[in-house]
Each structure stands twice: as C-alpha cells, then as structure tokens.
Amino acid sequence: MKNLIAWWCSLFGLKDKVLINLVTAIVAAGTLIWAISTALSFIVGVLFTWSIWR
C-alpha cells in the first residue's frame, strides 16, 4: 500500500518521505475508521432487526 501511495504522491510532485508517511498514516486511519463504522452499522442493524422480530 505504501508503494502505491508513494507512486500517487510522485504524480503530484510530492517526493518528501515525511509527507508520504503522513499521507500513508492518514489513509490507514481513514481505512480503519471506515472498517469500524461499517462493522458498527452492521451490528446495530442486526440488533435492531432482532429486536423487531423478537
């Protein structure tokens, strides 16, 4: 993943390692937040459906 981000950054003229690491950290944090929110919405949906059909 880091190589892909480094490639994208080089397309936009970013060659600094610190900036590439910062972009990588932001993308990783965004992916983690997306995964957690998806799991939570699935759990809430299942619990809501279970409470209706109980």
All heavy atoms as a GROMACS GRO file, in nm:
protein
  428
    1MET      N    1   0.084  -0.120   0.000
    1MET     CA    2   0.000   0.000   0.000
    1MET      C    3   0.088   0.126   0.000
    1MET      O    4   0.056   0.223  -0.066
    1MET     CB    5  -0.090  -0.002   0.123
    1MET     CG    6  -0.185   0.117   0.130
    1MET     SD    7  -0.308   0.098   0.258
    1MET     CE    8  -0.255   0.223   0.370
    2LYS      N    9   0.197   0.118   0.075
    2LYS     CA   10   0.283   0.237   0.085
    2LYS      C   11   0.346   0.270  -0.050
    2LYS      O   12   0.363   0.388  -0.084
    2LYS     CB   13   0.390   0.213   0.191
    2LYS     CG   14   0.463   0.338   0.228
    2LYS     CD   15   0.545   0.316   0.352
    2LYS     CE   16   0.605   0.446   0.395
    2LYS     NZ   17   0.677   0.436   0.519
    3ASN      N   18   0.381   0.167  -0.129
    3ASN     CA   19   0.438   0.193  -0.262
    3ASN      C   20   0.337   0.260  -0.353
    3ASN      O   21   0.372   0.348  -0.431
    3ASN     CB   22   0.486   0.061  -0.324
    3ASN     CG   23   0.609   0.008  -0.255
    3ASN    OD1   24   0.684   0.083  -0.194
    3ASN    ND2   25   0.630  -0.122  -0.264
    4LEU      N   26   0.211   0.218  -0.343
    4LEU     CA   27   0.106   0.279  -0.424
    4LEU      C   28   0.088   0.426  -0.386
    4LEU      O   29   0.077   0.512  -0.474
    4LEU     CB   30  -0.026   0.202  -0.405
    4LEU     CG   31  -0.147   0.257  -0.481
    4LEU    CD1   32  -0.127   0.238  -0.631
    4LEU    CD2   33  -0.273   0.188  -0.435
    5ILE      N   34   0.086   0.455  -0.257
    5ILE     CA   35   0.071   0.593  -0.212
    5ILE      C   36   0.192   0.676  -0.255
    5ILE      O   37   0.177   0.791  -0.297
    5ILE     CB   38   0.050   0.598  -0.060
    5ILE    CG1   39  -0.088   0.537  -0.027
    5ILE    CG2   40   0.058   0.739  -0.006
    5ILE    CD1   41  -0.114   0.519   0.119
    6ALA      N   42   0.312   0.618  -0.245
    6ALA     CA   43   0.433   0.690  -0.288
    6ALA      C   44   0.425   0.722  -0.438
    6ALA      O   45   0.466   0.829  -0.482
    6ALA     CB   46   0.557   0.607  -0.257
    7TRP      N   47   0.371   0.627  -0.515
    7TRP     CA   48   0.356   0.650  -0.660
    7TRP      C   49   0.258   0.763  -0.687
    7TRP      O   50   0.283   0.851  -0.768
    7TRP     CB   51   0.310   0.520  -0.726
    7TRP     CG   52   0.287   0.534  -0.873
    7TRP    CD1   53   0.381   0.544  -0.971
    7TRP    CD2   54   0.160   0.541  -0.939
    7TRP    NE1   55   0.321   0.555  -1.092
    7TRP    CE2   56   0.186   0.554  -1.077
    7TRP    CE3   57   0.028   0.537  -0.895
    7TRP    CZ2   58   0.084   0.564  -1.170
    7TRP    CZ3   59  -0.073   0.546  -0.988
    7TRP    CH2   60  -0.045   0.559  -1.123
    8TRP      N   61   0.142   0.762  -0.617
    8TRP     CA   62   0.044   0.869  -0.633
    8TRP      C   63   0.103   1.004  -0.593
    8TRP      O   64   0.080   1.105  -0.658
    8TRP     CB   65  -0.082   0.841  -0.550
    8TRP     CG   66  -0.182   0.759  -0.624
    8TRP    CD1   67  -0.209   0.627  -0.605
    8TRP    CD2   68  -0.269   0.803  -0.729
    8TRP    NE1   69  -0.306   0.586  -0.692
    8TRP    CE2   70  -0.346   0.692  -0.769
    8TRP    CE3   71  -0.290   0.925  -0.792
    8TRP    CZ2   72  -0.441   0.700  -0.870
    8TRP    CZ3   73  -0.384   0.932  -0.893
    8TRP    CH2   74  -0.458   0.821  -0.930
    9CYS      N   75   0.178   1.004  -0.483
    9CYS     CA   76   0.239   1.130  -0.437
    9CYS      C   77   0.340   1.181  -0.539
    9CYS      O   78   0.351   1.301  -0.562
    9CYS     CB   79   0.307   1.109  -0.302
    9CYS     SG   80   0.192   1.093  -0.164
   10SER      N   81   0.414   1.090  -0.603
   10SER     CA   82   0.512   1.134  -0.702
   10SER      C   83   0.442   1.192  -0.826
   10SER      O   84   0.498   1.279  -0.893
   10SER     CB   85   0.603   1.017  -0.742
   10SER     OG   86   0.531   0.920  -0.815
   11LEU      N   87   0.321   1.147  -0.854
   11LEU     CA   88   0.246   1.205  -0.966
   11LEU      C   89   0.214   1.352  -0.940
   11LEU      O   90   0.210   1.432  -1.032
   11LEU     CB   91   0.114   1.128  -0.987
   11LEU     CG   92   0.123   0.992  -1.055
   11LEU    CD1   93  -0.017   0.934  -1.067
   11LEU    CD2   94   0.186   1.002  -1.191
   12PHE      N   95   0.191   1.386  -0.813
   12PHE     CA   96   0.156   1.523  -0.778
   12PHE      C   97   0.278   1.604  -0.732
   12PHE      O   98   0.264   1.712  -0.678
   12PHE     CB   99   0.049   1.525  -0.669
   12PHE     CG  100  -0.083   1.470  -0.717
   12PHE    CD1  101  -0.125   1.344  -0.677
   12PHE    CD2  102  -0.164   1.542  -0.803
   12PHE    CE1  103  -0.246   1.292  -0.722
   12PHE    CE2  104  -0.284   1.492  -0.848
   12PHE     CZ  105  -0.324   1.366  -0.808
   13GLY      N  106   0.396   1.547  -0.749
   13GLY     CA  107   0.518   1.620  -0.718
   13GLY      C  108   0.564   1.608  -0.574
   13GLY      O  109   0.656   1.679  -0.533
   14LEU      N  110   0.501   1.522  -0.495
   14LEU     CA  111   0.544   1.505  -0.356
   14LEU      C  112   0.650   1.395  -0.351
   14LEU      O  113   0.621   1.280  -0.380
   14LEU     CB  114   0.426   1.465  -0.266
   14LEU     CG  115   0.321   1.570  -0.241
   14LEU    CD1  116   0.207   1.509  -0.162
   14LEU    CD2  117   0.378   1.687  -0.166
   15LYS      N  118   0.771   1.430  -0.315
   15LYS     CA  119   0.877   1.330  -0.307
   15LYS      C  120   0.935   1.321  -0.166
   15LYS      O  121   1.020   1.238  -0.139
   15LYS     CB  122   0.987   1.362  -0.408
   15LYS     CG  123   0.937   1.358  -0.550
   15LYS     CD  124   1.051   1.335  -0.646
   15LYS     CE  125   1.004   1.339  -0.790
   15LYS     NZ  126   0.922   1.231  -0.832
   16ASP      N  127   0.889   1.407  -0.077
   16ASP     CA  128   0.940   1.408   0.060
   16ASP      C  129   0.888   1.285   0.135
   16ASP      O  130   0.768   1.255   0.135
   16ASP     CB  131   0.893   1.536   0.130
   16ASP     CG  132   0.959   1.554   0.265
   16ASP    OD1  133   1.060   1.487   0.291
   16ASP    OD2  134   0.907   1.634   0.345
   17LYS      N  135   0.980   1.213   0.201
   17LYS     CA  136   0.943   1.090   0.273
   17LYS      C  137   0.847   1.120   0.388
   17LYS      O  138   0.758   1.041   0.417
   17LYS     CB  139   1.068   1.021   0.328
   17LYS     CG  140   1.150   0.953   0.223
   17LYS     CD  141   1.082   0.826   0.182
   17LYS     CE  142   1.172   0.747   0.088
   17LYS     NZ  143   1.102   0.636   0.029
   18VAL      N  144   0.864   1.233   0.455
   18VAL     CA  145   0.778   1.266   0.568
   18VAL      C  146   0.635   1.288   0.521
   18VAL      O  147   0.539   1.238   0.582
   18VAL     CB  148   0.830   1.392   0.642
   18VAL    CG1  149   0.734   1.434   0.751
   18VAL    CG2  150   0.969   1.367   0.697
   19LEU      N  151   0.618   1.357   0.408
   19LEU     CA  152   0.484   1.378   0.354
   19LEU      C  153   0.421   1.247   0.309
   19LEU      O  154   0.302   1.224   0.330
   19LEU     CB  155   0.489   1.476   0.236
   19LEU     CG  156   0.500   1.624   0.275
   19LEU    CD1  157   0.516   1.708   0.150
   19LEU    CD2  158   0.378   1.668   0.352
   20ILE      N  159   0.501   1.161   0.247
   20ILE     CA  160   0.448   1.031   0.202
   20ILE      C  161   0.405   0.949   0.323
   20ILE      O  162   0.299   0.885   0.322
   20ILE     CB  163   0.553   0.957   0.116
   20ILE    CG1  164   0.570   1.031  -0.017
   20ILE    CG2  165   0.512   0.813   0.092
   20ILE    CD1  166   0.682   0.979  -0.104
   21ASN      N  167   0.485   0.951   0.431
   21ASN     CA  168   0.446   0.879   0.553
   21ASN      C  169   0.321   0.938   0.615
   21ASN      O  170   0.236   0.865   0.667
   21ASN     CB  171   0.561   0.882   0.655
   21ASN     CG  172   0.676   0.794   0.614
   21ASN    OD1  173   0.659   0.702   0.535
   21ASN    ND2  174   0.794   0.822   0.666
   22LEU      N  175   0.308   1.071   0.609
   22LEU     CA  176   0.189   1.137   0.663
   22LEU      C  177   0.065   1.097   0.583
   22LEU      O  178  -0.039   1.064   0.641
   22LEU     CB  179   0.208   1.288   0.661
   22LEU     CG  180   0.094   1.372   0.718
   22LEU    CD1  181   0.080   1.344   0.868
   22LEU    CD2  182   0.120   1.518   0.694
   23VAL      N  183   0.076   1.098   0.451
   23VAL     CA  184  -0.037   1.058   0.366
   23VAL      C  185  -0.072   0.912   0.392
   23VAL      O  186  -0.190   0.875   0.402
   23VAL     CB  187  -0.004   1.083   0.217
   23VAL    CG1  188  -0.109   1.020   0.127
   23VAL    CG2  189   0.008   1.232   0.190
   24THR      N  190   0.029   0.827   0.407
   24THR     CA  191   0.005   0.685   0.436
   24THR      C  192  -0.069   0.669   0.569
   24THR      O  193  -0.163   0.589   0.579
   24THR     CB  194   0.138   0.609   0.440
   24THR    OG1  195   0.207   0.629   0.317
   24THR    CG2  196   0.116   0.460   0.459
   25ALA      N  197  -0.028   0.744   0.670
   25ALA     CA  198  -0.093   0.735   0.801
   25ALA      C  199  -0.238   0.782   0.793
   25ALA      O  200  -0.327   0.722   0.854
   25ALA     CB  201  -0.015   0.818   0.904
   26ILE      N  202  -0.263   0.890   0.717
   26ILE     CA  203  -0.400   0.941   0.704
   26ILE      C  204  -0.488   0.839   0.632
   26ILE      O  205  -0.601   0.813   0.673
   26ILE     CB  206  -0.398   1.077   0.631
   26ILE    CG1  207  -0.336   1.183   0.721
   26ILE    CG2  208  -0.539   1.118   0.589
   26ILE    CD1  209  -0.309   1.315   0.652
   27VAL      N  210  -0.435   0.779   0.525
   27VAL     CA  211  -0.512   0.678   0.451
   27VAL      C  212  -0.539   0.556   0.539
   27VAL      O  213  -0.650   0.502   0.541
   27VAL     CB  214  -0.440   0.639   0.321
   27VAL    CG1  215  -0.502   0.517   0.256
   27VAL    CG2  216  -0.439   0.756   0.224
   28ALA      N  217  -0.439   0.513   0.614
   28ALA     CA  218  -0.457   0.397   0.703
   28ALA      C  219  -0.560   0.428   0.812
   28ALA      O  220  -0.645   0.342   0.843
   28ALA     CB  221  -0.323   0.359   0.766
   29ALA      N  222  -0.556   0.548   0.868
   29ALA     CA  223  -0.653   0.584   0.971
   29ALA      C  224  -0.794   0.592   0.912
   29ALA      O  225  -0.890   0.547   0.974
   29ALA     CB  226  -0.615   0.719   1.034
   30GLY      N  227  -0.806   0.647   0.792
   30GLY     CA  228  -0.936   0.653   0.726
   30GLY      C  229  -0.991   0.516   0.698
   30GLY      O  230  -1.111   0.491   0.715
   31THR      N  231  -0.905   0.425   0.654
   31THR     CA  232  -0.949   0.287   0.628
   31THR      C  233  -0.994   0.219   0.756
   31THR      O  234  -1.096   0.149   0.757
   31THR     CB  235  -0.833   0.208   0.565
   31THR    OG1  236  -0.788   0.276   0.448
   31THR    CG2  237  -0.876   0.068   0.527
   32LEU      N  238  -0.921   0.241   0.864
   32LEU     CA  239  -0.958   0.182   0.993
   32LEU      C  240  -1.092   0.236   1.042
   32LEU      O  241  -1.178   0.160   1.087
   32LEU     CB  242  -0.847   0.208   1.096
   32LEU     CG  243  -0.865   0.144   1.232
   32LEU    CD1  244  -0.860  -0.008   1.219
   32LEU    CD2  245  -0.754   0.191   1.326
   33ILE      N  246  -1.111   0.366   1.032
   33ILE     CA  247  -1.238   0.428   1.073
   33ILE      C  248  -1.353   0.375   0.988
   33ILE      O  249  -1.462   0.345   1.040
   33ILE     CB  250  -1.227   0.582   1.066
   33ILE    CG1  251  -1.133   0.632   1.175
   33ILE    CG2  252  -1.364   0.648   1.078
   33ILE    CD1  253  -1.098   0.778   1.162
   34TRP      N  254  -1.331   0.360   0.858
   34TRP     CA  255  -1.434   0.307   0.769
   34TRP      C  256  -1.472   0.165   0.808
   34TRP      O  257  -1.590   0.130   0.813
   34TRP     CB  258  -1.386   0.312   0.624
   34TRP     CG  259  -1.480   0.246   0.529
   34TRP    CD1  260  -1.594   0.297   0.477
   34TRP    CD2  261  -1.470   0.112   0.479
   34TRP    NE1  262  -1.655   0.204   0.396
   34TRP    CE2  263  -1.580   0.090   0.396
   34TRP    CE3  264  -1.376   0.010   0.497
   34TRP    CZ2  265  -1.599  -0.031   0.330
   34TRP    CZ3  266  -1.396  -0.110   0.431
   34TRP    CH2  267  -1.507  -0.129   0.349
   35ALA      N  268  -1.370   0.083   0.838
   35ALA     CA  269  -1.396  -0.057   0.875
   35ALA      C  270  -1.474  -0.065   1.006
   35ALA      O  271  -1.569  -0.144   1.019
   35ALA     CB  272  -1.265  -0.133   0.886
   36ILE      N  273  -1.436   0.017   1.103
   36ILE     CA  274  -1.506   0.015   1.233
   36ILE      C  275  -1.650   0.064   1.218
   36ILE      O  276  -1.742   0.004   1.274
   36ILE     CB  277  -1.428   0.101   1.335
   36ILE    CG1  278  -1.297   0.032   1.371
   36ILE    CG2  279  -1.510   0.126   1.459
   36ILE    CD1  280  -1.204   0.117   1.454
   37SER      N  281  -1.670   0.170   1.141
   37SER     CA  282  -1.806   0.221   1.125
   37SER      C  283  -1.894   0.124   1.048
   37SER      O  284  -2.012   0.110   1.077
   37SER     CB  285  -1.804   0.357   1.056
   37SER     OG  286  -1.753   0.346   0.925
   38THR      N  287  -1.836   0.054   0.950
   38THR     CA  288  -1.912  -0.047   0.876
   38THR      C  289  -1.955  -0.160   0.970
   38THR      O  290  -2.070  -0.205   0.967
   38THR     CB  291  -1.829  -0.102   0.759
   38THR    OG1  292  -1.793   0.007   0.675
   38THR    CG2  293  -1.906  -0.204   0.680
   39ALA      N  294  -1.860  -0.207   1.052
   39ALA     CA  295  -1.892  -0.315   1.146
   39ALA      C  296  -1.998  -0.270   1.247
   39ALA      O  297  -2.091  -0.346   1.278
   39ALA     CB  298  -1.765  -0.361   1.218
   40LEU      N  299  -1.985  -0.149   1.298
   40LEU     CA  300  -2.083  -0.100   1.395
   40LEU      C  301  -2.222  -0.085   1.334
   40LEU      O  302  -2.322  -0.120   1.397
   40LEU     CB  303  -2.037   0.033   1.454
   40LEU     CG  304  -1.929   0.026   1.562
   40LEU    CD1  305  -1.887   0.165   1.604
   40LEU    CD2  306  -1.979  -0.052   1.682
   41SER      N  307  -2.228  -0.035   1.211
   41SER     CA  308  -2.359  -0.019   1.149
   41SER      C  309  -2.423  -0.156   1.121
   41SER      O  310  -2.544  -0.171   1.133
   41SER     CB  311  -2.348   0.063   1.020
   41SER     OG  312  -2.273  -0.006   0.924
   42PHE      N  313  -2.339  -0.255   1.087
   42PHE     CA  314  -2.391  -0.390   1.066
   42PHE      C  315  -2.446  -0.447   1.197
   42PHE      O  316  -2.556  -0.504   1.200
   42PHE     CB  317  -2.281  -0.480   1.011
   42PHE     CG  318  -2.323  -0.623   0.992
   42PHE    CD1  319  -2.405  -0.658   0.886
   42PHE    CD2  320  -2.282  -0.720   1.082
   42PHE    CE1  321  -2.444  -0.790   0.870
   42PHE    CE2  322  -2.321  -0.851   1.066
   42PHE     CZ  323  -2.403  -0.886   0.959
   43ILE      N  324  -2.371  -0.430   1.306
   43ILE     CA  325  -2.415  -0.481   1.437
   43ILE      C  326  -2.543  -0.412   1.482
   43ILE      O  327  -2.637  -0.476   1.528
   43ILE     CB  328  -2.302  -0.463   1.541
   43ILE    CG1  329  -2.187  -0.557   1.508
   43ILE    CG2  330  -2.353  -0.488   1.682
   43ILE    CD1  331  -2.061  -0.531   1.588
   44VAL      N  332  -2.550  -0.280   1.465
   44VAL     CA  333  -2.671  -0.206   1.504
   44VAL      C  334  -2.790  -0.252   1.419
   44VAL      O  335  -2.900  -0.270   1.469
   44VAL     CB  336  -2.648  -0.054   1.490
   44VAL    CG1  337  -2.779   0.023   1.498
   44VAL    CG2  338  -2.551  -0.006   1.597
   45GLY      N  339  -2.768  -0.273   1.290
   45GLY     CA  340  -2.875  -0.321   1.202
   45GLY      C  341  -2.926  -0.458   1.243
   45GLY      O  342  -3.047  -0.483   1.246
   46VAL      N  343  -2.834  -0.547   1.276
   46VAL     CA  344  -2.873  -0.682   1.318
   46VAL      C  345  -2.949  -0.677   1.450
   46VAL      O  346  -3.054  -0.742   1.467
   46VAL     CB  347  -2.749  -0.774   1.330
   46VAL    CG1  348  -2.782  -0.903   1.402
   46VAL    CG2  349  -2.694  -0.804   1.192
   47LEU      N  350  -2.900  -0.597   1.546
   47LEU     CA  351  -2.969  -0.588   1.674
   47LEU      C  352  -3.106  -0.524   1.661
   47LEU      O  353  -3.202  -0.565   1.725
   47LEU     CB  354  -2.883  -0.508   1.773
   47LEU     CG  355  -2.756  -0.579   1.822
   47LEU    CD1  356  -2.675  -0.487   1.911
   47LEU    CD2  357  -2.791  -0.707   1.895
   48PHE      N  358  -3.116  -0.422   1.575
   48PHE     CA  359  -3.244  -0.356   1.552
   48PHE      C  360  -3.344  -0.455   1.489
   48PHE      O  361  -3.459  -0.463   1.532
   48PHE     CB  362  -3.226  -0.234   1.464
   48PHE     CG  363  -3.351  -0.157   1.439
   48PHE    CD1  364  -3.408  -0.082   1.540
   48PHE    CD2  365  -3.412  -0.158   1.314
   48PHE    CE1  366  -3.526  -0.012   1.518
   48PHE    CE2  367  -3.529  -0.088   1.292
   48PHE     CZ  368  -3.586  -0.014   1.394
   49THR      N  369  -3.298  -0.528   1.388
   49THR     CA  370  -3.385  -0.626   1.323
   49THR      C  371  -3.426  -0.735   1.422
   49THR      O  372  -3.542  -0.776   1.425
   49THR     CB  373  -3.312  -0.689   1.203
   49THR    OG1  374  -3.270  -0.585   1.117
   49THR    CG2  375  -3.402  -0.784   1.127
   50TRP      N  376  -3.332  -0.779   1.505
   50TRP     CA  377  -3.363  -0.884   1.603
   50TRP      C  378  -3.465  -0.833   1.705
   50TRP      O  379  -3.555  -0.907   1.744
   50TRP     CB  380  -3.233  -0.925   1.672
   50TRP     CG  381  -3.253  -1.024   1.781
   50TRP    CD1  382  -3.280  -1.158   1.767
   50TRP    CD2  383  -3.252  -1.000   1.920
   50TRP    NE1  384  -3.293  -1.216   1.888
   50TRP    CE2  385  -3.275  -1.122   1.985
   50TRP    CE3  386  -3.230  -0.886   1.998
   50TRP    CZ2  387  -3.279  -1.133   2.124
   50TRP    CZ3  388  -3.235  -0.897   2.135
   50TRP    CH2  389  -3.260  -1.020   2.197
   51SER      N  390  -3.454  -0.706   1.745
   51SER     CA  391  -3.548  -0.652   1.844
   51SER      C  392  -3.688  -0.637   1.786
   51SER      O  393  -3.786  -0.647   1.858
   51SER     CB  394  -3.498  -0.518   1.898
   51SER     OG  395  -3.505  -0.419   1.797
   52ILE      N  396  -3.699  -0.613   1.655
   52ILE     CA  397  -3.831  -0.602   1.592
   52ILE      C  398  -3.897  -0.739   1.582
   52ILE      O  399  -4.015  -0.756   1.610
   52ILE     CB  400  -3.819  -0.537   1.452
   52ILE    CG1  401  -3.784  -0.391   1.467
   52ILE    CG2  402  -3.948  -0.556   1.372
   52ILE    CD1  403  -3.760  -0.321   1.334
   53TRP      N  404  -3.822  -0.840   1.539
   53TRP     CA  405  -3.878  -0.972   1.514
   53TRP      C  406  -3.888  -1.060   1.638
   53TRP      O  407  -3.932  -1.173   1.631
   53TRP     CB  408  -3.797  -1.044   1.407
   53TRP     CG  409  -3.812  -0.980   1.275
   53TRP    CD1  410  -3.721  -0.900   1.213
   53TRP    CD2  411  -3.925  -0.984   1.188
   53TRP    NE1  412  -3.771  -0.856   1.093
   53TRP    CE2  413  -3.895  -0.907   1.074
   53TRP    CE3  414  -4.049  -1.048   1.194
   53TRP    CZ2  415  -3.984  -0.890   0.969
   53TRP    CZ3  416  -4.138  -1.032   1.091
   53TRP    CH2  417  -4.106  -0.954   0.980
   54ARG      N  418  -3.847  -1.010   1.753
   54ARG     CA  419  -3.847  -1.089   1.875
   54ARG      C  420  -3.986  -1.106   1.929
   54ARG      O  421  -4.072  -1.026   1.926
   54ARG     CB  422  -3.759  -1.021   1.979
   54ARG     CG  423  -3.708  -1.112   2.084
   54ARG     CD  424  -3.597  -1.046   2.155
   54ARG     NE  425  -3.647  -0.923   2.219
   54ARG     CZ  426  -3.640  -0.900   2.348
   54ARG    NH1  427  -3.583  -0.987   2.427
   54ARG    NH2  428  -3.684  -0.788   2.400
   0.00000   0.00000   0.00000
